[in-house]
Amino acid sequence: MDIAALSTAMSQSSITQAVGIKVLSLSKDMAEQQGQQMAEMLKQAPHPNLGGSLDIRA
């Protein structure tokens, strides 16, 4: 394999890795935002005592 082809392959690999990291970062940020929204929604529940316990006995 010549130097030019190796350089191109390494560059493409680096770009692919950078894109993957960016996508994961965006996904993480979105999950954090959704978690915060869920927490806010739960704080605004009309009945704060509702759902505090769950009876799972058969």
Secondary structure, 3 states (H helix, E strand, C coil): CCHHHHHHHHHHHHHHHHHHHHHHHHHHHHHHHHHHHHHHHHHCCCCCCCCCCCCCCC
